[in-house]
């Protein structure tokens, strides 16, 4: 089976921008009590918008205006996958506390079937970017709020969402072994995002890390 190609969150021309989110996703969010959505996801609700951190940056989700923006750069156009992740977690999170331990996405319920083929986690880009210099991962993760994590030749933990930690481990290559990369998520991540939302979140993280 061929590996997943680099996943640029803006690559899909049909679902490219946050303003392309379908109305049904907004309706799912509107149907939920805002205070409950905020409590379960670690967001804040000011009566008009949710403020929620995604990969170290505060985003605002405005249900009435059908708008997702960066709090500190509201004119910047955001990707469809950014909007999908934020709306899905606000509408569907069960509020389960993080487990505080890493599993691979394939170890989540249903993950072994879902994370294959076109939905395979894009570790290829991580190997290409950091396989020759694993500690470059630490440098790339720092602007995203990443912290060192024990594992591999270099490892980081990042707050994908307030309730969903993400992990990346890199092993460098040499004459005998090829570089290796592993992406992990908190073991309770599936209580906050469906598997397609978690796949989108890993895409966003990998794109940010490898584009730095």
Residue frames as a rotation matrix with the C-alpha (Angstrom) as fourth column:
UNK 1
0.576 0.818 0.000 0.00
0.818 -0.576 0.000 0.00
0.000 0.000 -1.000 0.00
UNK 2
-0.167 -0.658 0.735 1.39
0.595 -0.661 -0.457 3.40
0.787 0.361 0.501 -0.96
UNK 3
-0.569 -0.136 -0.811 2.03
0.791 -0.361 -0.494 6.02
-0.226 -0.923 0.313 1.68
UNK 4
0.602 0.772 -0.203 -0.14
0.721 -0.635 -0.277 9.06
-0.343 0.020 -0.939 2.19
UNK 5
-0.071 -0.574 0.816 1.01
0.755 -0.566 -0.333 12.08
0.652 0.592 0.473 0.26
UNK 6
-0.912 -0.310 -0.270 1.76
0.411 -0.670 -0.619 15.33
0.012 -0.675 0.738 2.12
UNK 7
-0.014 0.998 -0.057 -1.51
0.982 0.025 0.189 16.64
0.190 -0.054 -0.980 3.51
UNK 8
-0.969 -0.182 0.167 -1.84
0.172 -0.982 -0.078 20.37
0.178 -0.047 0.983 2.91
UNK 9
-0.480 0.842 -0.245 -5.06
0.570 0.087 -0.817 21.44
-0.666 -0.532 -0.522 4.67
UNK 10
0.001 0.478 -0.878 -5.74
-0.431 -0.792 -0.432 23.85
-0.903 0.379 0.205 1.77
UNK 11
-0.857 -0.516 -0.014 -5.16
-0.239 0.373 0.896 21.30
-0.457 0.771 -0.443 -0.96
UNK 12
-0.496 0.748 0.441 -8.75
0.803 0.589 -0.095 20.13
-0.331 0.307 -0.892 -1.48
UNK 13
-0.980 0.045 0.192 -10.31
0.061 -0.857 0.512 22.61
0.188 0.513 0.837 -3.88
UNK 14
-0.181 0.983 -0.039 -13.89
0.284 0.090 0.954 21.60
0.942 0.161 -0.296 -3.02
UNK 15
0.855 0.384 -0.350 -13.51
0.422 -0.120 0.899 21.91
0.303 -0.916 -0.264 0.75
UNK 16
0.006 -0.969 0.248 -10.71
0.639 -0.187 -0.746 24.43
0.769 0.163 0.618 1.06
UNK 17
-0.711 -0.294 0.639 -11.75
-0.114 -0.848 -0.518 27.23
0.693 -0.441 0.570 3.39
UNK 18
-0.905 0.338 -0.258 -13.57
0.346 0.230 -0.910 27.56
-0.248 -0.913 -0.325 6.69
UNK 19
-0.514 0.757 -0.403 -16.34
-0.657 -0.650 -0.383 29.56
-0.552 0.068 0.831 5.02
UNK 20
-0.417 0.327 -0.848 -17.15
-0.700 0.479 0.529 26.42
0.579 0.815 0.029 2.99
UNK 21
-0.982 0.073 0.175 -18.31
-0.077 0.691 -0.719 24.51
-0.173 -0.719 -0.673 6.09
UNK 22
-0.575 0.818 -0.020 -21.77
0.329 0.253 0.910 23.01
0.749 0.517 -0.414 5.48
UNK 23
-0.214 0.601 0.770 -24.77
-0.663 -0.668 0.338 24.49
0.718 -0.438 0.541 7.26
UNK 24
0.650 0.527 -0.547 -25.50
-0.014 0.729 0.685 21.19
0.759 -0.438 0.481 9.02
UNK 25
-0.178 -0.786 -0.591 -22.25
0.765 0.267 -0.586 21.51
0.619 -0.557 0.554 10.99
UNK 26
-0.827 -0.044 0.561 -23.28
-0.202 -0.907 -0.370 24.95
0.525 -0.419 0.741 12.23
UNK 27
0.177 0.974 0.140 -26.72
-0.628 0.002 0.778 23.63
0.758 -0.225 0.612 13.12
UNK 28
0.358 -0.136 -0.924 -25.16
0.514 0.855 0.074 20.84
0.780 -0.501 0.376 15.18
UNK 29
-0.704 -0.683 -0.195 -23.26
0.569 -0.378 -0.731 23.45
0.425 -0.626 0.654 17.17
UNK 30
-0.641 0.517 0.567 -26.23
-0.507 -0.840 0.193 25.81
0.576 -0.164 0.801 17.54
UNK 31
0.339 0.836 -0.431 -28.33
-0.214 0.515 0.830 22.93
0.916 -0.189 0.353 18.89
UNK 32
0.027 -0.415 -0.910 -25.97
0.804 0.550 -0.227 22.54
0.594 -0.725 0.348 21.85
UNK 33
0.935 0.246 -0.256 -26.02
0.355 -0.678 0.643 24.67
-0.015 -0.692 -0.722 24.98
UNK 34
0.541 -0.777 0.321 -23.04
-0.157 -0.469 -0.869 27.05
0.826 0.420 -0.376 24.63
UNK 35
0.343 -0.421 0.840 -22.09
-0.937 -0.215 0.275 26.72
0.064 -0.881 -0.468 28.30
UNK 36
0.744 -0.041 0.667 -21.92
-0.147 0.964 0.223 22.94
-0.652 -0.264 0.711 27.94
UNK 37
0.861 -0.447 0.242 -19.85
0.376 0.239 -0.895 23.14
0.342 0.862 0.374 24.75
UNK 38
0.395 -0.733 0.554 -17.41
-0.552 -0.671 -0.495 25.49
0.734 -0.110 -0.670 26.46
UNK 39
0.441 -0.188 0.877 -17.16
-0.842 0.253 0.477 23.38
-0.311 -0.949 -0.047 29.61
UNK 40
0.836 -0.017 0.548 -16.58
0.064 0.996 -0.066 20.13
-0.545 0.090 0.834 27.74
UNK 41
0.736 -0.533 0.416 -13.90
0.571 0.160 -0.805 21.50
0.363 0.831 0.422 25.41
UNK 42
-0.007 -0.754 -0.657 -12.00
0.882 -0.315 0.351 23.98
-0.472 -0.577 0.667 27.57
UNK 43
-0.404 -0.031 0.914 -13.28
0.671 -0.689 0.274 26.90
0.621 0.724 0.299 25.49
UNK 44
-0.738 0.261 -0.623 -14.66
0.332 -0.662 -0.672 30.23
-0.588 -0.702 0.401 26.70
UNK 45
-0.227 0.765 0.603 -18.10
0.909 -0.057 0.414 31.59
0.351 0.642 -0.682 25.68
UNK 46
-0.919 -0.184 -0.348 -18.80
0.310 -0.883 -0.353 35.34
-0.242 -0.432 0.869 25.75
UNK 47
-0.109 0.968 -0.224 -22.41
0.100 -0.214 -0.972 35.23
-0.989 -0.128 -0.073 24.58
UNK 48
0.623 0.301 -0.722 -21.52
-0.630 -0.354 -0.691 35.60
-0.464 0.885 -0.031 20.93
UNK 49
0.465 -0.572 -0.676 -18.44
-0.571 0.390 -0.723 33.52
0.677 0.722 -0.145 20.22
UNK 50
0.941 -0.334 -0.047 -16.35
0.282 0.703 0.653 30.66
-0.185 -0.628 0.756 21.55
UNK 51
0.429 -0.901 -0.062 -12.66
-0.863 -0.389 -0.321 31.30
0.266 0.191 -0.945 22.14
UNK 52
0.899 -0.105 0.425 -10.67
-0.058 0.934 0.353 28.07
-0.434 -0.342 0.833 21.90
UNK 53
0.067 -0.970 -0.234 -7.00
-0.790 -0.195 0.581 27.25
-0.609 0.146 -0.780 21.44
UNK 54
0.965 0.081 0.249 -5.91
0.090 0.789 -0.607 25.18
-0.246 0.609 0.754 18.44
UNK 55
0.436 -0.881 0.183 -2.21
0.857 0.344 -0.383 24.33
0.274 0.323 0.906 18.18
UNK 56
-0.345 -0.692 -0.634 -1.22
0.906 -0.423 -0.031 27.22
-0.247 -0.585 0.773 20.39
UNK 57
-0.978 0.055 0.201 -3.36
0.020 -0.935 0.354 29.96
0.208 0.350 0.913 18.83
UNK 58
-0.543 0.829 -0.136 -6.71
0.194 -0.034 -0.980 31.27
-0.817 -0.558 -0.142 20.02
UNK 59
-0.889 0.380 0.255 -9.52
0.260 -0.040 0.965 30.94
0.377 0.924 -0.063 17.48
UNK 60
-0.634 0.772 -0.043 -12.98
-0.450 -0.414 -0.791 32.48
-0.628 -0.483 0.610 17.66
UNK 61
-0.855 0.487 0.178 -16.01
0.481 0.616 0.624 30.52
0.194 0.620 -0.760 16.50
UNK 62
-0.774 0.591 -0.228 -19.06
-0.444 -0.763 -0.471 32.73
-0.452 -0.263 0.852 15.92
UNK 63
-0.648 0.517 0.560 -22.17
0.558 0.822 -0.114 30.56
-0.519 0.238 -0.821 15.34
UNK 64
0.364 0.875 -0.320 -24.59
0.367 -0.450 -0.814 33.35
-0.856 0.179 -0.485 14.40
UNK 65
0.365 -0.314 -0.876 -22.15
-0.709 -0.703 -0.044 34.87
-0.603 0.638 -0.479 11.91
UNK 66
0.949 -0.062 0.310 -21.09
0.200 0.877 -0.436 31.40
-0.245 0.476 0.845 10.66
UNK 67
0.646 -0.750 0.141 -17.49
-0.417 -0.501 -0.758 32.52
0.639 0.431 -0.637 11.04
UNK 68
0.789 -0.561 -0.251 -14.21
0.573 0.524 0.630 30.99
-0.222 -0.641 0.735 12.28
UNK 69
0.710 -0.546 0.445 -11.31
-0.128 -0.722 -0.680 33.41
0.693 0.426 -0.582 12.74
UNK 70
-0.153 -0.823 -0.547 -7.97
0.825 0.198 -0.530 33.80
0.544 -0.532 0.648 14.46
UNK 71
0.634 0.451 -0.628 -8.36
0.753 -0.544 0.370 36.07
-0.175 -0.708 -0.685 17.46
UNK 72
0.171 -0.665 -0.727 -5.14
0.214 -0.695 0.687 37.96
-0.962 -0.273 0.024 16.72
UNK 73
-0.858 -0.418 -0.299 -5.42
-0.204 -0.256 0.945 37.91
-0.472 0.871 0.134 12.90
UNK 74
-0.094 0.957 0.275 -9.13
0.034 0.279 -0.960 38.01
-0.995 -0.081 -0.059 11.97
UNK 75
0.431 0.256 -0.865 -8.48
-0.778 -0.379 -0.501 38.78
-0.457 0.889 0.036 8.30
UNK 76
-0.668 -0.733 -0.131 -6.44
-0.712 0.578 0.400 35.64
-0.217 0.360 -0.907 7.75
UNK 77
0.280 0.771 -0.571 -8.33
-0.879 0.446 0.171 33.02
0.386 0.454 0.803 5.78
UNK 78
-0.321 -0.348 0.881 -8.54
-0.775 0.631 -0.033 29.71
-0.545 -0.693 -0.472 7.63
UNK 79
-0.849 -0.113 -0.515 -8.66
-0.437 0.697 0.568 26.22
0.295 0.708 -0.642 6.16
UNK 80
0.167 0.932 -0.321 -11.70
-0.619 0.353 0.702 23.99
0.767 0.082 0.636 5.98
UNK 81
0.059 -0.185 -0.981 -9.99
0.444 0.885 -0.140 21.46
0.894 -0.428 0.135 8.23
UNK 82
-0.937 -0.339 0.087 -9.45
0.106 -0.511 -0.853 24.14
0.334 -0.790 0.515 10.88
UNK 83
-0.431 0.857 0.283 -13.16
-0.864 -0.482 0.145 24.89
0.261 -0.181 0.948 10.90
UNK 84
0.253 0.517 -0.817 -14.10
-0.295 0.846 0.444 21.21
0.921 0.129 0.367 10.85
UNK 85
-0.463 -0.517 -0.720 -11.96
0.514 0.505 -0.693 20.43
0.722 -0.691 0.033 13.90
UNK 86
-0.986 0.017 0.167 -13.30
-0.136 -0.665 -0.734 23.35
0.098 -0.747 0.658 15.92
UNK 87
-0.219 0.976 0.015 -16.97
-0.914 -0.210 0.347 22.91
0.342 0.062 0.938 15.08
UNK 88
0.159 0.269 -0.950 -16.86
-0.100 0.962 0.255 19.15
0.982 0.055 0.180 15.59
UNK 89
-0.652 -0.438 -0.620 -15.25
0.515 0.345 -0.785 19.33
0.557 -0.830 0.001 19.01
UNK 90
-0.905 0.352 0.238 -17.56
-0.425 -0.744 -0.516 22.10
-0.005 -0.568 0.823 20.22
UNK 91
-0.055 0.965 -0.256 -20.65
-0.916 0.053 0.398 20.25
0.397 0.256 0.881 18.98
UNK 92
0.537 0.318 -0.781 -19.68
-0.307 0.936 0.170 16.70
0.786 0.148 0.601 19.98
UNK 93
-0.557 -0.830 0.017 -17.13
-0.326 0.200 -0.924 16.62
0.764 -0.521 -0.382 22.81
UNK 94
0.384 0.664 -0.642 -18.22
0.323 0.555 0.767 14.46
0.865 -0.501 -0.001 25.75
UNK 95
0.534 -0.172 0.828 -16.05
-0.634 -0.730 0.257 16.35
0.560 -0.662 -0.499 28.21
UNK 96
0.914 -0.252 -0.317 -14.03
0.371 0.837 0.404 13.29
0.164 -0.486 0.858 29.25
UNK 97
0.692 -0.714 -0.109 -10.80
-0.495 -0.580 0.647 14.37
-0.525 -0.394 -0.755 31.00
UNK 98
0.372 -0.648 -0.664 -7.58
-0.758 0.200 -0.620 13.63
0.535 0.735 -0.417 29.09
UNK 99
0.934 -0.067 -0.352 -6.00
0.189 0.926 0.326 10.27
0.304 -0.371 0.877 29.87
UNK 100
0.656 -0.747 0.108 -2.52
-0.685 -0.528 0.502 11.77
-0.318 -0.403 -0.858 29.98
UNK 101
-0.153 -0.719 0.678 -1.02
-0.052 0.691 0.721 8.92
-0.987 0.074 -0.143 27.98
UNK 102
-0.269 -0.092 -0.959 -0.24
-0.895 -0.345 0.284 8.49
-0.357 0.934 0.011 24.32
UNK 103
0.091 0.198 0.976 -1.71
0.309 0.926 -0.217 5.99
-0.947 0.321 0.023 21.87
UNK 104
-0.956 -0.293 0.001 -1.42
0.077 -0.247 0.966 5.91
-0.283 0.923 0.259 18.11
UNK 105
-0.385 0.864 -0.325 -4.57
-0.894 -0.437 -0.102 6.91
-0.230 0.251 0.940 16.18
UNK 106
-0.310 0.230 -0.923 -4.81
-0.525 0.768 0.367 3.30
0.793 0.598 -0.117 14.98
UNK 107
-0.874 -0.075 -0.480 -5.24
0.314 0.666 -0.677 2.16
0.370 -0.743 -0.558 18.60
UNK 108
-0.720 0.690 0.078 -8.41
-0.603 -0.566 -0.562 4.21
-0.344 -0.451 0.824 19.11
UNK 109
-0.208 0.726 0.655 -11.78
0.216 0.687 -0.694 2.45
-0.954 -0.003 -0.299 18.73
UNK 110
0.785 0.541 0.302 -12.25
0.350 0.014 -0.937 1.98
-0.510 0.841 -0.179 14.98
UNK 111
0.513 -0.620 -0.593 -8.86
-0.588 -0.758 0.284 3.49
-0.626 0.203 -0.753 14.25
UNK 112
-0.384 -0.733 0.562 -7.24
-0.060 0.627 0.776 0.41
-0.921 0.264 -0.285 12.73
UNK 113
0.009 0.476 0.879 -9.77
0.907 0.366 -0.208 0.50
-0.421 0.800 -0.428 9.88
UNK 114
0.871 0.462 -0.167 -10.08
0.368 -0.839 -0.400 4.26
-0.325 0.287 -0.901 9.48
UNK 115
0.548 -0.714 -0.437 -6.44
-0.545 -0.700 0.460 5.37
-0.635 -0.014 -0.773 9.47
UNK 116
-0.127 -0.532 0.837 -5.47
0.493 0.698 0.519 3.60
-0.861 0.479 0.174 6.26
UNK 117
-0.023 0.120 0.992 -5.01
1.000 -0.007 0.024 4.54
0.010 0.993 -0.120 2.61
UNK 118
-0.060 0.020 0.998 -6.18
0.429 -0.902 0.044 8.15
0.901 0.431 0.046 2.03
UNK 119
0.784 0.385 0.487 -6.70
-0.257 -0.512 0.820 8.57
0.565 -0.768 -0.302 5.79
UNK 120
0.410 -0.728 -0.549 -3.26
0.846 0.529 -0.069 7.32
0.341 -0.436 0.833 6.81
UNK 121
0.838 -0.196 -0.510 -1.50
0.173 -0.790 0.587 9.75
-0.518 -0.580 -0.628 9.12
UNK 122
0.893 -0.421 0.158 1.07
0.059 -0.240 -0.969 11.62
0.446 0.875 -0.190 7.05
UNK 123
0.730 -0.682 -0.050 4.26
0.130 0.066 0.989 10.53
-0.671 -0.728 0.137 8.82
UNK 124
0.388 -0.595 0.703 6.08
0.922 0.238 -0.307 10.69
0.015 0.767 0.641 5.48
UNK 125
0.577 -0.138 0.805 6.32
0.175 -0.942 -0.286 14.49
0.798 0.306 -0.520 5.61
UNK 126
0.901 -0.252 0.352 7.66
-0.417 -0.289 0.862 14.32
-0.116 -0.924 -0.365 9.16
UNK 127
0.566 -0.725 0.392 10.37
0.534 0.685 0.496 11.84
-0.628 -0.071 0.775 8.15
UNK 128
0.354 -0.414 0.838 11.35
0.846 -0.241 -0.476 13.93
0.399 0.878 0.265 5.16
UNK 129
0.660 -0.021 0.751 11.50
-0.095 -0.994 0.055 17.15
0.745 -0.108 -0.658 7.19
UNK 130
0.577 -0.342 0.742 13.13
-0.814 -0.317 0.486 15.91
0.069 -0.884 -0.462 10.40
UNK 131
0.989 -0.146 -0.018 14.70
0.146 0.987 0.073 12.52
0.007 -0.075 0.997 9.65
UNK 132
0.311 -0.935 0.172 18.08
0.562 0.034 -0.826 14.06
0.767 0.353 0.536 8.94
UNK 133
-0.759 -0.491 0.427 17.95
-0.033 -0.626 -0.779 16.36
0.650 -0.606 0.459 11.96
UNK 134
-0.165 0.789 -0.592 15.54
0.764 0.482 0.429 15.06
0.623 -0.382 -0.683 14.63
UNK 135
-0.398 -0.009 -0.917 16.13
0.813 -0.467 -0.348 17.95
-0.426 -0.884 0.193 17.02
UNK 136
-0.975 0.156 0.155 14.73
-0.032 -0.799 0.601 20.27
0.218 0.581 0.784 14.37
UNK 137
-0.188 0.949 -0.251 11.37
0.571 0.314 0.759 18.92
0.799 -0.001 -0.601 15.51
UNK 138
-0.059 0.111 -0.992 11.82
0.969 -0.231 -0.084 20.64
-0.239 -0.966 -0.094 18.87
UNK 139
-0.854 -0.324 -0.406 12.56
0.233 -0.937 0.259 23.94
-0.465 0.127 0.876 17.16
UNK 140
-0.804 0.584 0.114 9.56
-0.002 -0.195 0.981 23.64
0.595 0.788 0.159 14.85
UNK 141
-0.065 0.834 -0.548 7.20
0.748 0.404 0.526 22.72
0.660 -0.376 -0.650 17.70
UNK 142
-0.651 -0.278 -0.706 8.19
0.738 -0.450 -0.503 25.55
-0.178 -0.849 0.498 20.02
UNK 143
-0.949 0.316 0.015 6.13
-0.303 -0.923 0.238 28.28
0.089 0.221 0.971 18.27
UNK 144
-0.192 0.913 -0.359 3.10
-0.231 0.314 0.921 25.95
0.954 0.260 0.151 18.53
UNK 145
0.305 0.254 0.918 3.56
-0.927 -0.143 0.348 25.62
0.220 -0.957 0.191 22.27
UNK 146
0.701 -0.053 -0.711 5.23
-0.052 0.991 -0.125 22.22
0.711 0.125 0.692 21.93
UNK 147
0.461 -0.554 0.693 7.25
-0.869 -0.122 0.480 20.77
-0.181 -0.824 -0.538 24.78
UNK 148
-0.495 -0.705 -0.508 9.89
-0.758 0.636 -0.143 18.02
0.424 0.314 -0.850 24.79
UNK 149
0.646 0.659 0.386 8.55
-0.753 0.632 0.182 14.50
-0.124 -0.408 0.904 25.28
UNK 150
-0.301 -0.797 0.524 10.59
-0.664 0.569 0.485 11.39
-0.685 -0.202 -0.701 26.03
UNK 151
0.476 0.403 0.782 10.73
0.208 0.812 -0.545 9.06
-0.854 0.423 0.303 23.06
UNK 152
0.868 -0.182 0.461 12.61
0.476 0.045 -0.878 8.54
0.139 0.982 0.126 19.82
UNK 153
-0.274 -0.958 0.090 15.68
0.930 -0.287 -0.230 10.59
0.246 0.021 0.969 19.02
UNK 154
-0.988 0.122 0.094 13.43
-0.144 -0.950 -0.279 13.61
0.055 -0.289 0.956 19.54
UNK 155
-0.392 0.910 -0.137 9.86
0.846 0.415 0.335 13.87
0.362 0.016 -0.932 20.78
UNK 156
-0.945 0.175 0.275 7.34
-0.241 -0.943 -0.229 16.62
0.220 -0.283 0.934 21.43
UNK 157
-0.374 0.906 -0.198 3.89
0.914 0.324 -0.245 16.98
-0.158 -0.273 -0.949 22.97
UNK 158
-0.960 0.126 0.250 1.55
-0.031 -0.935 0.353 19.71
0.279 0.331 0.901 21.74
UNK 159
-0.477 0.873 -0.098 -1.87
0.155 -0.026 -0.988 20.93
-0.865 -0.487 -0.123 22.79
UNK 160
-0.825 0.270 0.497 -3.84
0.533 0.077 0.843 20.23
0.190 0.960 -0.207 19.64
UNK 161
0.111 0.854 0.508 -6.95
-0.025 -0.509 0.861 21.31
0.993 -0.108 -0.035 21.52
UNK 162
-0.097 -0.181 0.979 -7.34
-0.908 -0.387 -0.162 22.05
0.408 -0.904 -0.127 25.23
UNK 163
0.429 0.363 0.827 -8.56
-0.729 0.680 0.080 18.47
-0.534 -0.637 0.556 25.81
UNK 164
0.969 -0.061 0.238 -6.58
0.189 0.804 -0.564 16.71
-0.157 0.592 0.790 23.07
UNK 165
0.267 -0.950 -0.163 -2.81
-0.542 -0.288 0.789 16.41
-0.797 -0.122 -0.592 23.30
UNK 166
0.970 -0.096 -0.223 -0.81
-0.158 0.449 -0.880 15.39
0.185 0.889 0.420 20.24
UNK 167
0.431 -0.861 0.271 2.60
-0.179 0.213 0.960 13.69
-0.885 -0.462 -0.063 20.17
UNK 168
0.880 -0.286 -0.379 5.34
-0.345 0.164 -0.924 13.36
0.327 0.944 0.046 17.57
UNK 169
0.490 -0.774 0.402 8.36
-0.144 0.383 0.913 11.07
-0.860 -0.505 0.076 17.88
UNK 170
0.818 -0.313 -0.483 11.23
-0.531 -0.086 -0.843 11.05
0.222 0.946 -0.237 15.38
UNK 171
0.500 -0.757 0.420 14.05
0.223 0.581 0.782 8.57
-0.837 -0.298 0.460 14.89
UNK 172
0.336 -0.452 -0.826 16.83
-0.796 -0.606 0.008 9.75
-0.504 0.655 -0.563 12.61
UNK 173
1.000 0.022 -0.011 18.13
-0.025 0.788 -0.615 7.68
-0.005 0.615 0.788 9.74
UNK 174
0.145 -0.989 -0.009 21.62
-0.660 -0.103 0.744 6.35
-0.737 -0.102 -0.668 9.14
UNK 175
-0.498 -0.429 -0.754 23.35
-0.864 0.319 0.389 3.93
0.074 0.845 -0.529 6.80
UNK 176
-0.996 0.068 -0.059 21.52
0.076 0.988 -0.137 0.98
0.049 -0.141 -0.989 8.35
UNK 177
-0.350 0.920 -0.178 18.07
0.832 0.218 -0.510 2.32
-0.430 -0.326 -0.842 9.24
UNK 178
-0.400 0.344 0.850 15.66
0.538 -0.662 0.521 4.67
0.742 0.666 0.080 7.52
UNK 179
-0.913 0.149 0.379 14.16
-0.362 -0.726 -0.585 7.61
0.188 -0.672 0.717 9.46
UNK 180
-0.471 0.789 -0.396 10.98
0.729 0.600 0.329 6.82
0.497 -0.134 -0.857 11.37
UNK 181
-0.836 0.297 0.462 8.15
-0.438 -0.867 -0.236 9.01
0.331 -0.400 0.855 12.66
UNK 182
-0.521 0.728 -0.446 5.23
0.791 0.608 0.067 8.24
0.319 -0.318 -0.893 14.94
UNK 183
-0.601 0.465 0.650 2.23
-0.441 -0.871 0.216 10.48
0.666 -0.157 0.729 15.61
UNK 184
-0.682 0.379 -0.625 0.27
0.674 0.657 -0.337 9.90
0.283 -0.651 -0.704 18.80
UNK 185
-0.189 0.696 0.693 -2.84
-0.293 -0.714 0.636 11.31
0.937 -0.083 0.339 20.45
UNK 186
-0.640 0.092 0.763 -4.20
-0.764 0.031 -0.645 11.31
-0.083 -0.995 0.051 23.96
UNK 187
-0.984 0.178 -0.030 -5.91
0.174 0.980 0.091 7.99
0.046 0.085 -0.995 24.68
UNK 188
-0.262 0.940 -0.219 -9.24
0.631 -0.005 -0.776 9.78
-0.730 -0.341 -0.592 25.27
UNK 189
-0.861 -0.162 -0.482 -9.07
-0.173 -0.798 0.578 11.88
-0.478 0.581 0.659 22.09
UNK 190
-0.832 0.553 0.039 -11.98
0.288 0.372 0.882 10.01
0.474 0.746 -0.469 20.50
UNK 191
-0.152 0.788 -0.596 -14.28
0.964 -0.016 -0.267 11.40
-0.220 -0.615 -0.757 23.20
UNK 192
-0.073 0.035 -0.997 -13.66
0.179 -0.983 -0.047 14.90
-0.981 -0.182 0.065 21.81
UNK 193
-0.175 0.007 -0.984 -13.45
-0.904 -0.397 0.158 14.36
-0.390 0.918 0.076 18.05
UNK 194
0.864 0.383 0.327 -14.67
-0.165 0.828 -0.535 11.72
-0.476 0.408 0.779 15.63
UNK 195
0.240 -0.850 0.469 -11.91
0.594 0.511 0.622 9.92
-0.768 0.129 0.627 13.75
UNK 196
0.312 -0.126 0.942 -12.20
0.885 -0.321 -0.337 12.17
0.345 0.939 0.011 10.69
UNK 197
0.929 0.027 0.368 -11.79
-0.089 -0.952 0.295 15.19
0.358 -0.306 -0.882 12.96
UNK 198
0.650 -0.746 0.143 -8.70
-0.041 0.153 0.987 13.66
-0.759 -0.648 0.069 14.56
UNK 199
0.175 -0.564 0.807 -7.26
0.932 0.359 0.048 12.97
-0.317 0.744 0.588 11.12
UNK 200
0.616 0.098 0.782 -7.85
0.471 -0.841 -0.266 16.62
0.631 0.532 -0.565 10.19
UNK 201
0.955 -0.270 0.127 -6.18
-0.266 -0.576 0.773 17.72
-0.135 -0.772 -0.621 13.43
UNK 202
0.337 -0.882 0.328 -3.07
0.421 0.453 0.785 15.63
-0.842 -0.127 0.525 12.67
UNK 203
0.291 -0.188 0.938 -3.00
0.936 -0.147 -0.320 17.12
0.198 0.971 0.133 9.17
UNK 204
0.870 0.091 0.485 -3.03
0.050 -0.994 0.097 20.63
0.491 -0.061 -0.869 10.60
UNK 205
0.788 -0.607 0.102 -0.27
-0.184 -0.074 0.980 19.82
-0.587 -0.791 -0.170 13.07
UNK 206
0.207 -0.746 0.632 1.97
0.728 0.550 0.410 18.13
-0.654 0.375 0.657 10.49
UNK 207
0.457 0.011 0.889 1.46
0.763 -0.519 -0.385 20.96
0.457 0.855 -0.246 8.00
UNK 208
0.954 -0.102 0.283 2.39
-0.217 -0.884 0.413 23.55
0.208 -0.455 -0.866 10.64
UNK 209
0.610 -0.760 0.225 5.47
-0.016 0.272 0.962 21.62
-0.792 -0.591 0.154 11.77
UNK 210
0.047 -0.627 0.778 6.81
0.817 0.472 0.331 20.90
-0.575 0.620 0.534 8.30
UNK 211
0.526 0.189 0.829 6.08
0.718 -0.621 -0.314 24.37
0.456 0.761 -0.462 6.89
UNK 212
0.925 -0.175 -0.337 8.08
0.120 -0.707 0.697 26.21
-0.360 -0.685 -0.633 9.54
